[in-house]
Amino acid sequence: MEWETMKLEGEGPVRHLVLNRPQVRNAINQQFLLDLIDACEAIDALDGCRAVILRGAGAAFCSGADLKEHGEVPRTVSATMLRPRVAARALELLANLAPITIAAVHGYAIGGGCSVASSCDFRIGAESAQVSIREIRLGFILSWRSLPALVHLVGPQHAKQMVLFGEMHGAKELLDWGFFDRVVPDGELLGAAQALAERVVASPPIPVQLTKASINALVRALDPAVFHGDPAAYALSRRTEDARTARDAFFAGTTPEWKNE
């Protein structure tokens, strides 16, 4: 199966969902989010699929939001709120797929790319992989209801460090923090992901699915209650004067002067 921005490869119990915009390092545009929704629905309809390896084509796992599409603020508040709603739906479907999901992260996982990886059950990183969350540097919050998943993985202190400062973090550091479950040499990444998928397949399917669903329900129980206003908070942060200042400074390579407006 193939969509405009991704494709599903393989047969049998292990499939590969390949993010397929290599010319832009698999940057996330609106079509990407719609395709991810369709792909997740297609995967859940597959008979016998037990594990999905999520990987990026080309030089990176996912470079985050496509700034060519995402750089301009929509005219209305309702339009600004639409993107995080669609993205949250896509990540929710990914997190709750019946098969076990394994993110094989190489190159960069930036912003939304980190959120995609965080929504998987397991994350294996190549030794050279780097992760960064740069939304605040661009003047708005980390949205898509993806902050809780990050906090669940690395804890509040490390989540604050990743989100507030937008620095690049290496694979070994993120292994220590709990973001990655395993880090392997670059050339062994897909083999390690395949081996983990085969461990899943070797286990009885119904208890695996039920246990995943139970753990997700337990860990994420309060997420919708706390983050129901996430799209509105995102819209507010996108439409401030400081957000415009941050975007201009980011693209110009200058130091912004904040007005708290």
Backbone bond lengths (Angstrom), bond angles and torsions (degrees), N, CA, C in turn:
res aa  C-N    CA-C-N  psi(-1)  N-CA   C-N-CA  omega(-1)  CA-C   N-CA-C  phi
1 M - - - 1.465 - - 1.521 109.44 -
2 E 1.329 115.25 145.10 1.461 118.74 -177.23 1.519 110.03 -144.91
3 W 1.328 114.61 140.03 1.445 122.43 175.51 1.525 108.31 -120.48
4 E 1.301 117.69 -178.64 1.462 120.09 -175.95 1.523 112.46 -64.37
5 T 1.331 117.90 -35.36 1.464 120.66 -172.78 1.524 114.08 -117.42
6 M 1.318 118.62 0.81 1.462 121.56 179.93 1.513 109.80 -159.88
7 K 1.331 115.36 165.50 1.461 119.61 179.50 1.522 109.50 -146.00
8 L 1.325 115.26 152.06 1.456 122.47 179.04 1.520 108.10 -108.01
9 E 1.323 115.79 121.09 1.456 121.60 -175.17 1.524 110.78 -116.32
10 G 1.345 114.84 157.26 1.449 121.03 173.84 1.516 112.95 99.04
11 E 1.318 114.05 169.17 1.450 123.06 176.52 1.522 108.18 -132.26
12 G 1.302 116.18 164.86 1.451 119.60 175.32 1.510 113.50 80.42
13 P 1.328 117.57 -154.72 1.466 120.72 -170.51 1.522 114.87 -77.08
14 V 1.355 118.57 -17.99 1.458 121.47 -179.92 1.521 109.89 -115.52
15 R 1.315 117.46 123.14 1.464 122.24 178.74 1.522 109.67 -120.44
16 H 1.324 115.32 158.56 1.466 122.10 176.55 1.525 108.69 -114.83
17 L 1.329 116.52 121.82 1.456 121.15 171.13 1.525 106.45 -98.33
18 V 1.335 115.71 111.54 1.458 122.05 -172.06 1.527 109.77 -104.87
19 L 1.322 117.04 117.96 1.461 121.61 172.77 1.522 106.91 -69.81
20 N 1.332 116.77 124.19 1.464 118.94 -162.98 1.534 112.99 -128.16
21 R 1.344 114.71 56.38 1.463 120.71 168.60 1.530 108.32 -124.80
22 P 1.313 117.86 58.18 1.473 119.75 -171.68 1.519 113.85 -61.46
23 Q 1.340 117.55 -24.90 1.470 120.20 -178.37 1.522 111.76 -67.19
24 V 1.340 117.56 -20.10 1.467 121.88 176.77 1.528 109.97 -124.30
25 R 1.329 116.41 29.58 1.466 122.88 179.41 1.532 111.53 52.41
26 N 1.343 114.56 39.07 1.464 122.20 175.84 1.531 113.04 59.39
27 A 1.327 115.19 38.08 1.465 120.51 176.62 1.529 110.46 -61.68
28 I 1.320 114.81 150.48 1.468 121.36 -173.65 1.525 110.32 -95.41
29 N 1.319 116.46 114.57 1.462 121.36 170.16 1.530 108.73 -111.07
30 Q 1.315 116.43 -177.65 1.467 119.57 -177.42 1.527 111.09 -61.93
31 Q 1.326 116.94 -38.43 1.462 120.07 -179.96 1.527 110.96 -64.29
32 F 1.316 117.06 -36.94 1.464 121.69 176.38 1.529 109.82 -56.58
33 L 1.326 116.91 -46.93 1.466 120.68 -178.52 1.525 111.29 -64.77
34 L 1.330 116.72 -41.88 1.464 120.21 177.86 1.526 110.88 -65.14
35 D 1.334 116.44 -39.67 1.463 120.30 178.03 1.520 111.33 -65.82
36 L 1.339 117.33 -37.58 1.455 120.01 178.85 1.529 111.02 -64.46
37 I 1.320 116.68 -38.96 1.468 120.16 175.15 1.518 110.17 -60.40
38 D 1.340 117.28 -48.68 1.463 121.12 -179.68 1.524 111.42 -63.10
39 A 1.327 116.49 -40.80 1.463 120.14 -178.92 1.524 111.23 -64.73
40 C 1.321 116.93 -42.35 1.462 120.19 179.09 1.524 111.08 -63.45
41 E 1.302 116.70 -41.86 1.462 119.54 177.95 1.522 111.16 -64.58
42 A 1.332 116.84 -37.52 1.466 120.78 177.84 1.523 111.50 -67.10
43 I 1.328 116.90 -40.52 1.464 121.04 179.96 1.521 110.82 -64.46
44 D 1.314 116.83 -42.80 1.465 119.69 -179.68 1.524 112.06 -65.88
45 A 1.327 116.91 -20.42 1.465 120.76 178.91 1.526 112.66 -88.61
46 L 1.348 117.46 -6.06 1.464 120.67 -178.82 1.522 110.29 -76.93
47 D 1.302 116.30 133.30 1.460 121.09 177.39 1.527 108.90 -84.62
48 G 1.311 116.68 123.21 1.452 120.21 174.56 1.511 115.74 91.27
49 C 1.326 118.97 0.51 1.461 120.64 177.15 1.526 108.62 -78.12
50 R 1.339 116.48 121.90 1.460 121.04 -175.17 1.524 112.97 -108.99
51 A 1.326 116.80 -28.31 1.470 120.16 -176.84 1.515 109.36 -146.66
52 V 1.331 115.66 144.81 1.464 122.13 178.80 1.526 108.00 -126.83
53 I 1.328 116.16 124.69 1.460 122.24 173.65 1.521 107.74 -95.54
54 L 1.312 116.63 118.94 1.455 122.42 -179.54 1.524 108.70 -99.46
55 R 1.314 117.25 120.35 1.464 120.91 -176.92 1.522 109.74 -143.30
56 G 1.321 115.25 165.31 1.454 120.96 -179.67 1.514 111.56 -107.52
57 A 1.324 116.61 140.39 1.457 121.52 174.17 1.531 109.28 -77.41
58 G 1.320 117.02 147.08 1.453 120.34 175.62 1.509 113.66 84.32
59 A 1.342 115.76 -146.62 1.460 122.11 -167.35 1.522 114.50 -84.24
60 A 1.337 119.13 -9.07 1.462 120.32 -174.61 1.516 111.01 -147.84
61 F 1.323 114.99 155.26 1.462 120.53 173.57 1.525 109.46 -65.76
62 C 1.337 116.47 -58.49 1.463 120.48 179.31 1.525 108.82 -168.49
63 S 1.327 116.15 125.71 1.469 121.03 -175.11 1.524 113.19 -91.20
64 G 1.332 117.84 12.99 1.459 120.53 175.77 1.511 112.93 87.75
65 A 1.315 115.74 -161.17 1.462 121.54 -175.11 1.524 111.21 -61.47
66 D 1.317 115.40 138.10 1.467 121.92 175.66 1.525 107.74 -73.03
67 L 1.317 116.69 104.87 1.463 120.77 -172.91 1.529 112.40 -69.88
68 K 1.327 117.46 -18.46 1.466 118.93 175.05 1.525 110.40 -65.50
69 E 1.324 116.24 -36.37 1.466 120.93 178.51 1.520 110.92 -91.00
70 H 1.332 116.21 -32.00 1.458 121.45 -169.48 1.521 112.91 -93.35
71 G 1.334 117.48 -8.15 1.452 119.93 -172.78 1.517 114.42 -71.62
72 E 1.329 117.02 -34.29 1.461 120.10 -178.58 1.521 111.02 -87.86
73 V 1.316 116.71 136.98 1.462 121.72 178.40 1.525 108.84 -79.64
74 P 1.343 118.84 128.84 1.456 120.37 177.09 1.520 112.20 -57.75
75 R 1.346 115.83 157.13 1.464 120.88 -174.27 1.514 112.77 -65.17
76 T 1.331 118.18 -35.45 1.459 121.04 -173.58 1.529 110.78 -117.02
77 V 1.348 114.94 159.29 1.455 120.13 176.92 1.521 110.63 -63.41
78 S 1.335 117.20 -42.34 1.467 120.21 -178.95 1.515 111.52 -61.19
79 A 1.325 117.20 -38.79 1.462 120.61 177.57 1.525 111.16 -67.76
80 T 1.336 116.96 -36.07 1.466 120.98 178.40 1.524 110.58 -66.29
81 M 1.328 117.23 -32.45 1.462 121.43 -179.29 1.521 112.90 -77.69
82 L 1.325 117.79 -16.38 1.468 120.38 -173.84 1.522 111.91 -66.08
83 R 1.332 117.27 -46.47 1.466 119.93 -175.94 1.527 112.87 -58.82
84 P 1.344 120.31 -49.40 1.465 118.15 178.83 1.524 113.50 -63.57
85 R 1.333 117.31 -28.58 1.470 119.05 176.27 1.522 110.86 -66.69
86 V 1.331 116.34 -45.12 1.467 120.26 179.15 1.520 110.04 -64.86
87 A 1.332 116.73 -43.86 1.454 120.79 -179.27 1.527 111.50 -63.57
88 A 1.329 116.97 -42.11 1.458 120.39 179.30 1.526 110.72 -62.14
89 R 1.328 116.15 -38.58 1.468 120.09 177.62 1.530 110.64 -63.88
90 A 1.329 116.95 -43.02 1.460 121.15 -179.92 1.525 110.95 -62.60
91 L 1.337 117.37 -45.41 1.460 120.83 -178.35 1.531 111.52 -69.95
92 E 1.322 116.81 -33.16 1.463 119.89 176.83 1.523 110.65 -64.17
93 L 1.330 116.54 -43.94 1.463 120.07 178.35 1.521 111.01 -63.67
94 L 1.337 116.79 -41.28 1.455 120.43 178.57 1.522 110.90 -62.13
95 A 1.315 117.31 -45.38 1.466 121.45 -177.85 1.519 112.20 -64.35
96 N 1.326 116.86 -30.28 1.463 120.68 -173.55 1.523 113.82 -106.32
97 L 1.335 117.04 15.85 1.464 119.09 173.80 1.526 110.35 -56.02
98 A 1.333 116.14 145.55 1.464 119.50 176.39 1.529 111.82 -64.57
99 P 1.342 120.43 -44.45 1.464 119.34 175.84 1.528 111.68 -67.57
100 I 1.315 116.08 156.87 1.457 122.13 172.79 1.534 107.78 -73.68
101 T 1.331 116.47 136.17 1.459 121.28 -178.06 1.527 110.20 -111.01
102 I 1.324 115.23 137.98 1.461 122.32 -177.55 1.522 108.11 -128.97
103 A 1.326 117.46 114.97 1.461 121.10 176.49 1.523 108.63 -86.26
104 A 1.333 116.27 123.03 1.466 122.08 175.53 1.524 106.63 -103.14
105 V 1.321 116.24 102.95 1.466 121.62 -167.89 1.531 110.18 -102.12
106 H 1.325 115.10 120.86 1.465 120.83 173.75 1.522 108.15 -129.50
107 G 1.327 116.70 163.18 1.461 119.49 179.89 1.509 110.35 63.99
108 Y 1.318 115.48 -121.39 1.459 121.30 -176.45 1.528 111.59 -114.92
109 A 1.331 115.96 144.83 1.464 123.33 165.49 1.526 105.29 -127.93
110 I 1.323 115.90 100.15 1.463 121.94 -172.37 1.525 109.83 -109.97
111 G 1.324 117.56 135.09 1.459 121.96 172.37 1.516 112.61 51.95
112 G 1.318 115.19 -112.20 1.458 120.25 -179.95 1.517 112.78 -60.09
113 G 1.331 117.56 -27.85 1.455 120.61 175.58 1.513 111.53 -64.83
114 C 1.334 116.80 -38.77 1.456 121.58 173.34 1.529 110.36 -63.09
115 S 1.331 116.19 -38.99 1.469 120.41 179.72 1.523 111.44 -65.68
116 V 1.328 116.86 -38.73 1.472 120.48 176.90 1.524 109.59 -62.35
117 A 1.333 117.10 -47.89 1.464 120.52 179.44 1.528 111.24 -62.34
118 S 1.333 117.08 -39.02 1.467 121.50 -179.04 1.521 111.87 -64.70
119 S 1.318 117.20 -23.38 1.459 121.37 -178.51 1.520 112.86 -82.20
120 C 1.330 117.29 -8.15 1.460 121.12 178.44 1.532 110.32 -85.10
121 D 1.328 115.33 163.71 1.468 120.16 -179.25 1.520 111.87 -73.22
122 F 1.333 116.70 -36.76 1.450 121.87 179.64 1.521 109.35 -136.10
123 R 1.335 115.15 154.28 1.456 121.61 177.72 1.522 108.77 -133.80
124 I 1.322 115.91 122.78 1.456 121.61 173.97 1.525 106.84 -113.03
125 G 1.322 116.44 130.09 1.452 120.77 -177.30 1.514 112.15 -110.74
126 A 1.330 116.41 140.40 1.452 120.61 167.51 1.523 108.48 -70.28
127 E 1.331 117.06 151.30 1.462 120.24 -177.52 1.522 112.97 -57.12
128 S 1.330 116.89 -31.50 1.468 120.42 -178.33 1.522 113.21 -89.91
129 A 1.337 118.15 -0.03 1.465 121.04 -177.96 1.523 110.95 -64.45
130 Q 1.341 115.39 145.43 1.454 121.54 177.28 1.530 109.29 -134.98
131 V 1.318 114.99 143.56 1.465 121.65 -176.35 1.521 109.08 -128.00
132 S 1.324 115.52 136.92 1.463 120.20 178.58 1.521 109.10 -149.30
133 I 1.326 115.76 146.69 1.465 121.89 176.37 1.524 106.88 -121.44
134 R 1.326 117.33 108.41 1.460 122.14 -168.26 1.526 114.57 -110.34
135 E 1.342 116.19 10.61 1.458 118.28 -174.94 1.521 112.84 -57.05
136 I 1.323 118.17 -44.56 1.465 119.61 -178.00 1.522 110.55 -64.55
137 R 1.323 117.85 -35.16 1.464 120.03 175.91 1.525 111.38 -62.67
138 L 1.341 115.94 -25.16 1.465 120.80 177.62 1.525 111.91 -91.87
139 G 1.335 117.43 0.60 1.453 120.71 172.04 1.507 116.49 97.03
140 F 1.342 118.13 10.67 1.469 118.39 179.28 1.529 109.55 -142.91
141 I 1.322 115.76 172.55 1.464 121.06 -173.79 1.529 111.07 -82.86
142 L 1.321 115.31 159.37 1.460 120.61 167.52 1.517 107.21 -71.95
143 S 1.311 116.63 117.73 1.455 121.68 -172.56 1.535 110.13 -114.80
144 W 1.326 115.17 -149.19 1.466 123.64 178.85 1.529 111.54 67.03
145 R 1.354 117.67 18.34 1.468 123.00 -174.88 1.525 111.08 54.46
146 S 1.321 117.31 31.42 1.459 120.96 -175.43 1.523 113.45 -97.37
147 L 1.328 117.70 -11.23 1.457 120.04 179.23 1.532 112.61 -63.21
148 P 1.334 120.11 -42.20 1.473 118.39 179.42 1.522 113.18 -58.99
149 A 1.336 117.78 -40.06 1.464 119.70 -179.73 1.519 110.85 -61.49
150 L 1.322 116.84 -39.79 1.460 120.67 178.89 1.526 110.62 -65.85
151 V 1.329 117.31 -44.39 1.464 121.07 179.45 1.525 110.64 -62.44
152 H 1.341 117.03 -40.69 1.463 120.08 178.00 1.527 111.06 -60.08
153 L 1.324 117.20 -34.34 1.462 120.99 -176.05 1.525 112.72 -79.87
154 V 1.331 117.03 -49.03 1.471 119.83 -169.84 1.519 113.49 -110.84
155 G 1.335 117.63 -5.96 1.456 120.59 -178.05 1.517 111.53 86.34
156 P 1.331 116.82 161.69 1.466 120.56 -174.03 1.517 114.39 -64.46
157 Q 1.339 118.06 -37.01 1.455 119.30 -175.52 1.521 111.80 -68.95
158 H 1.322 117.04 -46.08 1.456 120.40 178.33 1.529 111.28 -69.58
159 A 1.337 116.79 -34.44 1.465 119.57 176.71 1.523 110.39 -62.11
160 K 1.324 117.03 -42.50 1.464 119.99 176.96 1.521 110.61 -60.75
161 Q 1.318 116.33 -43.58 1.460 119.35 -179.05 1.526 110.90 -62.41
162 M 1.327 117.24 -41.75 1.462 120.73 -178.59 1.525 111.62 -68.46
163 V 1.336 116.54 -43.22 1.465 120.21 -171.60 1.530 112.05 -83.63
164 L 1.315 117.71 -41.45 1.465 119.86 -174.18 1.523 113.11 -70.53
165 F 1.328 117.26 -33.43 1.464 119.52 -171.10 1.523 113.91 -106.97
166 G 1.325 118.20 -16.24 1.454 120.52 174.49 1.512 115.44 63.71
167 E 1.328 116.58 27.05 1.457 120.24 -178.41 1.524 111.02 -81.96
168 M 1.331 115.98 162.38 1.448 121.61 176.66 1.526 109.14 -86.00
169 H 1.331 117.07 132.48 1.455 122.16 -179.03 1.519 109.47 -119.60
170 G 1.328 115.86 132.88 1.445 121.43 -179.08 1.513 112.66 -80.32
171 A 1.342 115.25 166.04 1.452 121.21 -174.16 1.525 112.50 -63.35
172 K 1.326 117.55 -41.91 1.461 119.20 -176.69 1.523 111.51 -67.69
173 E 1.328 116.96 -37.21 1.466 119.99 175.96 1.528 110.07 -62.88
174 L 1.314 116.84 -42.93 1.457 120.57 -178.06 1.522 111.96 -72.67
175 L 1.316 117.57 -23.83 1.464 120.57 171.68 1.527 109.24 -66.27
176 D 1.316 116.85 -43.46 1.466 120.97 178.25 1.526 111.05 -63.66
177 W 1.319 117.16 -34.47 1.458 121.29 -177.98 1.522 113.27 -79.52
178 G 1.326 117.76 -16.01 1.454 120.59 -179.84 1.510 114.88 100.32
179 F 1.338 117.52 1.17 1.461 119.18 178.00 1.521 110.04 -70.25
180 F 1.328 116.62 -50.16 1.455 120.93 176.04 1.522 109.78 -91.48
181 D 1.328 115.40 141.23 1.455 120.84 174.31 1.525 111.09 -83.77
182 R 1.337 115.30 -26.80 1.462 120.49 -179.51 1.516 108.39 -158.29
183 V 1.316 117.17 147.03 1.460 122.92 174.17 1.524 107.79 -123.96
184 V 1.328 116.20 132.76 1.458 121.12 -175.53 1.526 109.67 -132.77
185 P 1.336 118.83 160.38 1.465 120.11 173.32 1.525 110.98 -54.36
186 D 1.316 115.87 147.63 1.469 120.71 -173.27 1.527 112.69 -50.89
187 G 1.334 116.71 -43.26 1.455 120.46 -176.13 1.515 114.27 -72.17
188 E 1.330 117.23 -8.44 1.466 121.06 -178.37 1.526 112.72 -106.17
189 L 1.337 116.92 5.61 1.467 119.83 -171.91 1.525 112.32 -61.46
190 L 1.314 117.28 -53.94 1.467 119.55 -176.24 1.519 111.10 -67.07
191 G 1.327 117.60 -35.41 1.452 119.92 176.59 1.516 112.21 -62.94
192 A 1.338 116.41 -39.96 1.463 120.32 178.52 1.527 111.01 -66.73
193 A 1.324 116.70 -40.45 1.472 120.31 177.89 1.520 110.59 -65.00
194 Q 1.338 116.72 -40.85 1.460 120.69 179.26 1.523 110.51 -65.15
195 A 1.326 117.01 -40.70 1.463 119.99 179.45 1.525 111.36 -63.07
196 L 1.326 116.88 -40.39 1.464 120.13 177.32 1.521 110.50 -65.52
197 A 1.334 116.70 -41.49 1.464 120.29 177.70 1.526 111.19 -60.67
198 E 1.325 117.31 -38.73 1.464 120.88 179.47 1.523 111.48 -68.66
199 R 1.330 117.22 -30.99 1.467 120.17 173.61 1.528 110.22 -63.84
200 V 1.327 115.63 -39.69 1.462 119.58 176.93 1.526 110.43 -62.18
201 V 1.325 115.68 -47.48 1.467 121.03 -177.48 1.529 110.78 -61.81
202 A 1.323 117.52 -31.54 1.466 121.21 -178.80 1.528 112.60 -73.59
203 S 1.321 117.57 -11.58 1.459 121.72 179.28 1.523 110.03 -94.01
204 P 1.323 118.25 155.09 1.471 120.38 -179.83 1.533 110.69 -64.92
205 P 1.333 118.12 132.33 1.470 120.98 -168.73 1.521 115.77 -66.40
206 I 1.320 117.76 -42.65 1.468 119.20 -172.83 1.529 111.32 -67.27
207 P 1.347 119.99 -47.76 1.472 118.08 176.62 1.524 113.48 -60.80
208 V 1.342 117.73 -34.40 1.462 120.28 178.12 1.522 110.25 -63.22
209 Q 1.325 117.00 -48.77 1.469 120.64 -179.16 1.517 111.24 -62.99
210 L 1.332 117.33 -43.32 1.464 120.45 -178.34 1.522 111.24 -66.55
211 T 1.330 116.39 -39.35 1.464 119.77 179.80 1.528 110.83 -66.94
212 K 1.333 117.25 -43.55 1.462 120.08 176.63 1.520 110.46 -57.61
213 A 1.326 116.91 -47.63 1.466 120.58 -178.10 1.526 111.04 -62.12
214 S 1.332 116.60 -39.12 1.464 120.13 -178.91 1.526 111.29 -68.06
215 I 1.337 116.86 -44.20 1.463 120.02 179.65 1.522 110.36 -64.25
216 N 1.331 117.60 -43.60 1.467 120.53 178.01 1.522 111.10 -59.69
217 A 1.340 116.40 -43.76 1.466 119.81 -179.30 1.519 111.08 -64.16
218 L 1.319 116.26 -40.21 1.463 120.54 -179.47 1.525 111.54 -66.44
219 V 1.324 117.07 -49.18 1.459 121.60 -174.40 1.525 111.37 -71.57
220 R 1.330 117.09 -36.04 1.460 121.34 -172.85 1.525 113.43 -99.81
221 A 1.326 117.61 11.04 1.464 120.25 -171.21 1.522 113.10 -56.12
222 L 1.324 117.45 -40.71 1.464 120.79 -175.61 1.533 113.30 -92.22
223 D 1.324 117.89 -6.77 1.461 119.71 -175.12 1.526 113.16 -57.32
224 P 1.342 119.90 -48.29 1.475 118.82 -179.47 1.523 113.02 -63.47
225 A 1.338 116.69 -35.45 1.458 119.60 -178.83 1.519 111.31 -67.27
226 V 1.326 116.17 -40.54 1.458 120.29 -176.89 1.524 111.33 -78.38
227 F 1.335 116.88 -34.60 1.457 120.12 -171.24 1.524 113.07 -110.02
228 H 1.347 117.85 24.22 1.458 119.91 178.19 1.534 111.56 -64.34
229 G 1.345 117.24 -26.61 1.464 121.51 180.00 1.509 113.88 -93.13
230 D 1.328 117.69 12.53 1.456 121.57 -176.20 1.530 113.39 -56.43
231 P 1.341 120.31 -46.05 1.469 119.06 179.10 1.528 113.37 -60.79
232 A 1.341 116.97 -38.00 1.467 120.17 179.54 1.524 110.97 -68.83
233 A 1.343 116.73 -40.07 1.465 119.87 177.80 1.524 110.69 -64.33
234 Y 1.318 115.88 -39.14 1.463 119.97 176.92 1.525 110.48 -63.09
235 A 1.337 116.99 -45.48 1.464 120.62 -179.40 1.528 110.79 -61.08
236 L 1.335 116.62 -41.47 1.457 120.03 178.08 1.527 110.36 -60.98
237 S 1.332 116.67 -48.23 1.466 119.58 -176.27 1.525 111.61 -67.03
238 R 1.330 118.03 -30.90 1.460 120.45 179.84 1.520 113.04 -72.43
239 R 1.340 117.00 -22.53 1.457 120.08 -169.69 1.526 113.20 -107.39
240 T 1.340 117.73 17.24 1.451 120.75 177.77 1.524 110.85 -88.25
241 E 1.328 115.11 163.74 1.464 120.22 175.56 1.533 110.52 -66.26
242 D 1.326 116.62 -37.53 1.454 119.79 177.78 1.525 112.03 -63.94
243 A 1.336 117.38 -32.82 1.463 119.96 177.07 1.524 110.76 -64.49
244 R 1.319 116.41 -41.73 1.469 119.43 177.19 1.533 110.55 -64.71
245 T 1.330 115.24 -39.99 1.461 119.48 177.47 1.521 111.15 -61.94
246 A 1.327 116.67 -43.27 1.463 121.35 -178.74 1.524 111.19 -63.88
247 R 1.324 117.17 -43.75 1.470 120.19 179.65 1.524 110.68 -62.48
248 D 1.329 115.82 -46.51 1.467 119.54 -179.11 1.525 110.69 -61.33
249 A 1.327 116.83 -43.10 1.466 121.07 -178.56 1.522 111.14 -67.82
250 F 1.332 116.46 -38.45 1.462 120.43 -178.98 1.522 110.48 -62.20
251 F 1.315 116.98 -47.03 1.459 119.84 -177.10 1.528 112.17 -75.57
252 A 1.330 116.64 -26.85 1.465 120.12 179.61 1.530 112.28 -87.49
253 G 1.338 116.51 -13.46 1.462 119.83 -177.41 1.507 113.33 71.99
254 T 1.338 116.98 29.30 1.459 121.34 -179.15 1.529 110.32 -110.26
255 T 1.329 116.57 171.23 1.460 121.95 178.54 1.524 109.45 -92.58
256 P 1.342 118.29 120.85 1.468 119.86 -177.35 1.523 112.40 -72.57
257 E 1.314 115.68 154.41 1.467 122.43 171.96 1.524 107.60 -114.73
258 W 1.329 115.59 113.90 1.459 120.82 -173.33 1.523 112.08 -80.16
259 K 1.344 115.64 143.92 1.455 122.29 178.85 1.526 112.66 -113.55
260 N 1.347 116.63 -6.89 1.456 121.08 -175.80 1.524 111.47 57.16
261 E 1.337 114.09 39.57 1.464 120.89 -179.83 1.513 109.64 -129.90
